[in-house]
């Protein structure tokens, strides 16, 4: 008996080391593996899905998101940029393969993958109480959300590390060490999950279902994943696929399941097996076929700032509780209050915004030079505040001389949680304007500059008449102008920079645009400590595989070039 216990303990340690996933260690060792006693009902499957969403809400996940997506780029100045700290080494690109923040990013995303895998691998065990169509639909939507979440976690890993190990859905001692897949294989896996999820989920979830990943979220993330595989100024099938999805999402062109799945190119599975695997049950007079048209996405999301009840809100309210699940929001990371003042991951997301916007414990800020570079004279500059300026709800920020913070990180007085350690402000992860700007960029890359400009200005014309802070109307009439490929592309990138400033995506954007070294070199000339000057083109676009993963795999997992 003692030998058996020792073997179990060793297995747990090895699993943690290889996949960076506390989920294994959270289990109580019993007479049977947990999977043998669980997943028999749709409620148990939903519980496992909730645990997967829980990773998105965790402090560890969100801490990694802002450190990599925002702090590494050119829109912020950090309060921890000294080379004596691991964070300082990270932002200067002078880190080692054992940097804690790099290891944490690997671990938390694999933790999410493991939890999503448990849902996907065990969905077939669910025993329904009736043969009703809605029973199948419930399981199918749980499974589709798990596929979306797994794709999200793998997408994070792919753009951080390149090709990564694709973990088996059912873990075993024999599968502890998995070699890296290529970047192309990793993205193919992500695309397959998202294409299937787009067929399985509702176009949009509202009211009590708000917060669930939808078909709209799956298509939006798929467009993002395709765009990250494409290269600006180089014709490719990936750009064409973004255009195809944009025509479906934005323009309302019909799309069949065959088209979404890329069935004829990707599947060696018969249709009946596919339907059974993904819980598609023909119901009533409706029969699922490869030529069934997907539910329409056009009109489900809009530019106009309206809350979940259809009432007008201002631009800034999109990031506050009034704007949660608003018309322009496709997917949000949902945070909650603990209700008792507890902190840490028992109160998910508790310190994320407090860390970024706090006069006592701030992490990042901008200055006048950065703000002018981003916005020029655009009215969205009002989405930032300066030293001793007041917020729209007339709060004195006391953030320090010369420091400017984004109001996207601010929590208004009316949204303040009951307890200081709590947080109840959702993070906007995917927005409709991103879909339209990705569509515009792909159109331009495919030689359709006039259409691209029309899509770009479809948003600019709305923002021109939208109040930014609820007090000052925006009366601009300026639109983007026609020109050649490069001119239109640069305007799209300029619009992306303004619209998504301080949303933790800037670093990834300049990397996939192929100009991270150029942008960070320009930024380093603005900074006394020359942050950004050590960025190595061709190396630092991705990060090293954590050294612990290399070591414990005995070299099966290979390191990235340059590290």
C-alpha positions in Angstrom: 0.0 0.0 0.0 2.8 2.5 0.9 4.4 1.7 -2.5 1.2 2.5 -4.3 0.9 5.8 -2.4 4.5 6.7 -3.3 3.8 6.0 -7.0 0.8 8.2 -7.0 2.7 11.0 -5.3 5.5 10.7 -7.9 3.0 10.7 -10.7 1.4 13.9 -9.5 4.7 15.7 -9.2 5.7 14.6 -12.7 2.4 15.7 -14.2 2.7 19.1 -12.6 6.2 19.5 -13.9 5.3 18.6 -17.5 2.1 20.4 -18.0 2.3 23.1 -15.4 -1.2 22.3 -14.2 -2.3 22.3 -10.6 -5.5 20.5 -11.6 -3.9 17.2 -11.1 -2.7 18.1 -7.6 -6.2 19.4 -6.6 -7.7 15.9 -6.8 -8.3 13.8 -3.7 -6.8 10.3 -4.2 -9.6 7.8 -3.9 -10.2 4.2 -4.9 -11.0 5.3 -8.5 -9.8 8.2 -10.7 -12.1 11.2 -10.6 -13.2 10.8 -14.2 -14.6 7.3 -13.4 -17.0 8.8 -10.9 -18.0 12.1 -12.6 -19.5 13.5 -15.8 -22.6 11.3 -15.8 -24.9 14.3 -15.9 -25.0 17.5 -17.8 -24.8 19.3 -14.5 -21.5 17.6 -13.7 -20.2 18.5 -17.1 -21.2 22.1 -16.5 -19.3 22.1 -13.2 -16.2 21.0 -15.1 -16.7 23.8 -17.7 -17.1 26.3 -14.9 -13.7 25.2 -13.6 -12.3 26.0 -17.0 -13.7 29.5 -17.1 -12.3 29.8 -13.6 -8.8 29.9 -15.0 -9.7 33.0 -17.1 -10.8 34.7 -13.9 -7.7 33.8 -11.9 -5.2 36.4 -10.8 -2.4 34.3 -12.3 -4.0 34.4 -15.8 -4.7 38.1 -15.8 -1.4 39.0 -14.3 0.3 37.3 -17.2 -2.0 39.0 -19.7 -1.1 42.5 -18.8 2.6 41.8 -18.3 3.1 40.3 -21.7 0.5 42.1 -23.8 0.9 45.6 -22.4 4.0 46.0 -20.3 6.4 44.8 -23.0 5.2 47.3 -25.6 5.5 51.0 -26.2 2.4 52.5 -24.7 3.3 52.3 -21.0 6.1 53.0 -18.5 6.5 50.5 -15.8 7.3 51.1 -12.1 9.4 47.9 -12.1 11.9 48.3 -14.9 15.2 47.8 -13.0 17.4 44.9 -14.2 17.6 43.7 -10.6 14.1 42.2 -10.8 12.7 39.5 -13.1 10.0 41.9 -14.3 12.7 44.5 -15.2 14.6 41.8 -17.1 11.4 40.7 -18.9 10.5 44.2 -20.2 14.2 44.9 -21.2 14.3 41.5 -23.1 17.3 40.5 -20.9 15.7 37.6 -19.2 16.9 34.0 -18.7 15.1 30.8 -19.6 14.1 30.5 -16.0 12.2 33.8 -15.7 9.3 33.3 -13.3 6.8 35.3 -15.4 7.6 33.2 -18.5 7.1 30.0 -16.5 3.8 31.3 -15.1 2.5 32.0 -18.5 3.2 28.5 -19.7 1.7 27.0 -16.5 -1.5 28.9 -16.3 -2.5 28.3 -20.0 -1.7 24.6 -19.7 -3.8 24.6 -16.6 -6.7 25.9 -18.6 -6.1 23.4 -21.4 -6.1 20.5 -18.9 -9.4 21.6 -17.6 -10.9 22.0 -21.0 -9.6 18.6 -22.0 -11.5 17.0 -19.1 -14.8 18.4 -20.4 -14.1 17.4 -24.0 -12.8 14.0 -23.2 -15.7 13.1 -20.9 -18.7 14.6 -22.6 -19.6 11.3 -24.1 -20.2 9.9 -20.7 -23.2 12.1 -20.0 -26.5 10.2 -19.6 -29.5 12.3 -20.5 -32.8 12.0 -18.7 -34.8 12.2 -22.0 -34.3 12.1 -25.7 -35.4 15.7 -26.1 -33.6 17.9 -28.6 -32.9 20.5 -25.9 -31.0 18.0 -23.8 -28.6 17.4 -26.6 -28.3 21.1 -27.2 -27.3 21.7 -23.6 -24.4 19.2 -23.8 -23.4 20.4 -27.3 -23.1 24.0 -26.0 -21.0 23.0 -23.0 -18.7 21.0 -25.3 -18.5 23.9 -27.7 -17.6 26.4 -25.0 -14.8 24.0 -23.8 -13.5 23.9 -27.4 -13.4 27.7 -27.5 -11.6 28.0 -24.2 -9.0 25.3 -25.2 -8.4 27.2 -28.4 -7.9 30.5 -26.5 -5.3 28.9 -24.2 -3.4 27.3 -27.1 -3.6 30.6 -29.0 -1.9 32.3 -26.0 0.8 29.7 -26.0 1.3 29.8 -29.7 1.9 33.5 -29.9 4.1 33.4 -26.8 6.2 30.3 -27.5 5.6 29.2 -31.1 4.7 25.6 -31.6 3.9 23.8 -28.3 3.1 20.3 -27.1 -0.5 19.4 -27.9 -1.6 17.6 -24.7 -3.7 14.4 -25.1 -7.3 14.9 -23.9 -6.8 11.9 -21.6 -3.6 12.1 -19.6 -1.7 9.0 -18.7 1.8 8.0 -17.4 2.7 7.0 -21.0 1.9 10.5 -22.3 3.7 12.6 -19.7 6.3 13.8 -22.2 5.0 15.2 -25.5 7.3 16.7 -28.0 6.5 20.1 -29.5 4.2 20.4 -32.4 5.1 22.8 -35.2 3.6 26.2 -35.2 1.5 25.2 -38.2 0.2 22.1 -36.4 -0.6 24.1 -33.3 -2.6 26.7 -35.2 -4.4 23.9 -37.2 -5.5 22.4 -33.8 -6.7 25.9 -32.7 -8.6 26.5 -35.9 -10.3 23.1 -35.8 -11.6 23.8 -32.2 -12.9 27.2 -33.2 -14.5 26.1 -36.4 -16.4 23.4 -34.6 -17.3 25.7 -31.7 -18.7 28.2 -34.3 -21.1 25.5 -35.5 -22.0 24.3 -32.0 -22.8 27.6 -30.2 -25.5 30.2 -30.3 -24.7 33.4 -32.1 -24.9 35.4 -28.9 -25.8 34.7 -25.2 -27.8 37.3 -23.3 -29.6 37.8 -19.9 -28.8 34.9 -17.5 -26.6 33.3 -20.2 -24.4 36.4 -20.7 -20.8 35.6 -20.3 -20.9 32.3 -22.2 -18.6 32.0 -25.2 -20.8 32.2 -28.3 -20.5 31.4 -32.0 -19.6 35.1 -32.4 -16.7 34.7 -30.0 -15.5 31.6 -31.8 -15.5 33.3 -35.2 -13.9 36.5 -33.8 -11.0 34.4 -32.2 -10.7 32.4 -35.3 -10.2 35.6 -37.4 -7.6 36.7 -34.9 -5.8 33.3 -35.1 -5.8 33.4 -38.9 -4.5 37.0 -38.9 -1.6 36.0 -36.6 -0.6 33.3 -39.2 -0.6 35.8 -42.1 2.1 38.2 -43.0 1.4 41.8 -44.0 2.0 42.5 -47.7 2.2 38.8 -48.5 -0.8 37.1 -50.2 -1.9 34.0 -48.4 -4.9 31.7 -47.9 -5.1 33.0 -44.3 -5.9 36.5 -45.3 -8.5 35.2 -47.7 -10.1 33.2 -44.9 -10.3 36.3 -42.7 -12.1 38.0 -45.6 -14.5 35.0 -45.9 -15.3 35.1 -42.2 -15.7 38.9 -42.3 -18.2 38.7 -45.1 -20.2 36.2 -42.9 -19.9 38.1 -39.6 -20.1 41.7 -40.8 -21.8 41.6 -44.2 -24.2 38.8 -43.4 -23.3 36.5 -46.3 -24.5 33.0 -45.7 -22.1 30.3 -44.6 -22.7 26.6 -44.4 -21.3 24.1 -42.0 -19.2 22.7 -44.8 -17.6 26.1 -45.4 -17.0 26.9 -41.8 -15.5 23.5 -41.0 -13.4 23.4 -44.2 -14.9 19.9 -44.3 -13.5 18.7 -47.6 -10.0 19.7 -46.7 -9.7 18.8 -43.1 -11.9 15.8 -42.2 -11.5 12.1 -42.7 -14.6 11.5 -40.6 -18.1 10.5 -41.8 -20.9 13.0 -41.1 -22.9 10.7 -38.8 -19.9 10.1 -36.5 -19.2 13.9 -36.5 -22.7 14.6 -35.4 -22.6 12.0 -32.7 -19.2 13.2 -31.4 -20.4 16.8 -31.1 -24.0 16.1 -29.9 -25.8 17.3 -33.0 -29.2 15.7 -32.9 -31.8 16.3 -35.6 -34.9 17.8 -34.0 -38.4 18.2 -35.2 -38.4 19.1 -38.9 -34.8 20.2 -38.8 -32.0 17.9 -40.0 -28.3 18.9 -39.7 -26.4 18.5 -43.0 -23.1 19.7 -44.3 -25.0 22.3 -46.3 -27.0 23.6 -43.3 -26.5 27.3 -43.0 -25.1 28.7 -39.8 -27.1 31.1 -37.6 -26.6 34.7 -38.7 -24.1 36.9 -36.8 -24.8 40.1 -38.6 -26.6 42.5 -36.4 -25.9 40.6 -33.2 -23.1 43.0 -32.3 -22.9 46.7 -33.1 -20.6 49.7 -33.0 -23.2 51.9 -31.2 -22.7 52.0 -27.5 -25.7 50.4 -26.0 -25.9 48.4 -22.8 -27.3 44.9 -22.4 -30.8 46.4 -22.2 -30.5 48.5 -25.4 -30.0 51.9 -23.6 -27.4 54.3 -24.8 -24.1 54.5 -22.9 -21.0 56.6 -23.6 -17.7 55.2 -25.0 -16.0 54.9 -21.6 -19.0 53.0 -20.1 -18.1 50.1 -22.3 -15.4 49.2 -19.7 -17.6 49.7 -16.6 -20.4 47.7 -15.1 -23.0 49.7 -17.2 -21.3 48.4 -20.3 -21.0 44.7 -19.3 -22.3 42.6 -22.2 -23.0 45.7 -24.2 -23.8 45.6 -27.9 -20.1 46.0 -28.9 -18.8 43.3 -26.5 -18.4 39.8 -27.9 -16.6 38.0 -25.1 -15.7 39.1 -21.6 -13.7 37.6 -18.7 -16.3 37.7 -16.0 -15.2 38.7 -12.5 -17.2 38.4 -9.3 -17.2 39.7 -5.8 -16.4 37.3 -3.0 -19.0 38.8 -0.8 -16.8 38.4 2.3 -13.7 40.4 1.5 -11.5 37.4 0.9 -8.7 37.8 -1.7 -6.4 35.8 -3.8 -8.0 33.3 -6.2 -10.9 32.7 -3.9 -12.0 36.1 -5.2 -11.2 35.9 -8.9 -9.5 38.9 -10.5 -9.5 40.9 -7.2 -6.3 42.9 -7.7 -5.9 43.2 -11.5 -7.3 46.7 -12.0 -6.2 47.9 -8.6 -2.6 47.0 -9.5 -2.8 48.9 -12.7 -4.7 51.9 -11.4 -3.7 52.8 -7.9 -1.9 55.8 -6.4 -0.3 53.5 -3.8 0.5 50.4 -5.8 0.5 51.2 -9.5 2.2 49.0 -12.2 2.0 51.0 -15.4 1.3 54.5 -16.7 1.9 56.7 -19.7 3.1 60.3 -20.2 2.1 63.2 -22.5 4.6 62.1 -25.2 3.1 58.5 -25.3 -0.5 59.8 -25.3 0.2 62.2 -28.1 1.9 59.4 -30.2 -1.1 57.2 -29.7 -4.0 59.6 -30.1 -2.9 62.8 -31.7 -6.0 65.0 -31.5 -8.5 62.1 -31.5 -11.3 62.5 -28.9 -10.5 59.0 -27.5 -7.6 60.8 -25.7 -10.3 61.6 -23.2 -10.1 57.9 -22.2 -7.0 58.8 -20.3 -6.4 61.1 -17.3 -3.5 63.1 -16.1 -1.8 64.2 -12.8 -4.4 65.4 -10.3 -7.1 65.4 -13.0 -10.6 64.3 -12.1 -12.3 61.3 -13.5 -15.7 61.5 -15.1 -17.2 60.8 -11.7 -15.1 63.7 -10.2 -12.6 61.6 -8.3 -9.1 63.0 -7.7 -6.7 60.5 -9.0 -3.5 61.6 -7.1 -1.4 59.5 -9.5 1.7 61.6 -9.4 3.2 64.3 -11.5 3.5 63.5 -15.2 1.8 60.2 -15.0 -1.2 59.4 -17.1 -3.4 56.3 -16.6 -6.1 54.8 -18.8 -9.6 55.1 -17.6 -10.2 51.6 -19.1 -8.5 50.4 -15.9 -10.4 52.7 -13.6 -13.3 51.5 -11.4 -15.9 54.2 -10.9 -17.2 54.9 -7.5 -20.6 53.4 -8.3 -18.9 50.2 -9.4 -16.7 49.9 -6.3 -17.1 46.5 -4.6 -18.3 46.2 -1.0 -14.9 45.0 0.1 -11.5 46.6 -0.8 -10.0 43.3 -1.9 -12.8 42.5 -4.3 -13.4 43.2 -7.9 -16.5 43.1 -10.0 -15.4 44.8 -13.3 -15.3 42.4 -16.3 -12.4 42.4 -18.8 -13.4 42.9 -22.4 -11.6 40.3 -24.3 -13.2 40.4 -27.8 -15.0 43.4 -29.2 -17.0 43.8 -32.4 -14.8 46.7 -33.6 -11.8 44.2 -33.7 -13.8 42.0 -36.0 -14.4 44.9 -38.4 -10.8 46.1 -38.3 -9.5 42.6 -38.9 -11.9 42.3 -41.8 -10.7 45.7 -43.2 -7.0 44.7 -42.9 -7.6 41.4 -44.7 -9.5 43.1 -47.4 -6.6 45.5 -48.0 -4.2 42.6 -48.0 -6.3 40.9 -50.7 -6.2 43.9 -53.0 -9.6 45.3 -52.1 -8.5 48.6 -50.7 -11.8 50.5 -51.4 -13.8 47.9 -49.4 -11.2 48.0 -46.6 -11.5 51.8 -46.4 -15.3 51.5 -46.3 -15.1 49.1 -43.3 -12.5 51.3 -41.6 -14.7 54.4 -41.9 -17.8 52.5 -40.9 -16.4 52.6 -37.4 -14.7 56.0 -37.6 -18.0 57.6 -38.6 -19.7 56.2 -35.5 -16.9 57.2 -33.1 -17.0 60.7 -34.6 -20.5 61.2 -33.1 -20.1 59.2 -29.9 -19.6 60.9 -26.5 -16.4 59.6 -25.0 -16.9 60.4 -21.3 -20.7 61.2 -21.2 -20.0 64.9 -20.7 -18.3 66.1 -23.9 -19.8 65.4 -27.3 -17.5 64.3 -30.1 -18.2 66.4 -33.1 -15.3 65.3 -35.4 -16.1 64.8 -39.1 -12.6 63.5 -40.1 -12.6 60.1 -41.9 -9.7 58.0 -43.2 -8.6 58.7 -46.8 -8.2 56.6 -49.9 -4.7 55.6 -51.0 -2.5 52.7 -52.0 -2.0 49.5 -50.1 0.5 50.8 -47.6 -1.3 54.0 -47.0 -4.6 52.2 -46.1 -2.8 49.6 -44.1 -1.0 52.2 -42.0 -4.4 53.9 -41.3 -5.9 50.6 -40.1 -2.9 50.1 -37.8 -3.2 53.6 -36.5 -6.9 53.0 -35.8 -6.1 49.7 -34.0 -3.5 51.5 -31.9 -6.0 54.1 -30.7 -9.0 51.9 -30.3 -7.2 49.1 -28.4 -4.8 51.2 -26.4 -4.3 49.8 -22.9 -6.3 46.6 -23.6 -3.3 44.3 -23.2 -2.9 43.5 -26.9 -0.3 46.1 -28.1 2.8 43.9 -27.9 1.2 41.0 -29.8 -0.1 43.4 -32.5 3.3 44.9 -33.3 4.9 41.4 -33.3 2.4 40.0 -35.8 2.8 43.2 -37.9 6.5 42.4 -38.2 7.6 45.7 -36.7 8.2 45.0 -33.0 12.0 45.7 -33.3 11.3 49.0 -35.1 8.6 50.2 -32.7 10.5 49.3 -29.6 13.7 50.9 -30.9 11.8 54.2 -31.4 10.3 53.8 -27.9 13.8 53.2 -26.4 14.9 56.6 -27.8 12.1 58.2 -25.7 13.2 56.5 -22.4 16.2 57.3 -20.3 16.7 53.6 -19.5 16.5 52.7 -23.2 13.9 50.1 -22.6 13.2 48.2 -25.8 16.7 48.7 -27.3 17.7 45.1 -26.4 14.9 43.5 -28.5 16.4 41.1 -31.0 14.6 40.8 -34.3 14.0 37.2 -35.2 14.4 36.0 -31.6 12.3 38.0 -29.2 9.1 37.8 -31.1 8.6 34.6 -29.1 9.9 33.6 -25.7 12.0 30.7 -24.5 10.3 27.4 -23.4 10.7 27.4 -19.6 14.0 25.7 -18.7 12.2 23.3 -16.3 10.2 21.9 -19.2 13.3 21.3 -21.2 15.1 19.6 -18.3 12.3 17.4 -17.1 11.6 16.2 -20.6 15.2 15.1 -21.0 15.5 17.2 -24.1 12.4 15.8 -25.9 11.0 19.4 -25.8 13.3 21.5 -27.8 14.2 25.1 -27.1 13.4 28.1 -29.4 16.3 29.4 -31.5 18.4 32.2 -29.8 17.7 31.0 -26.3 
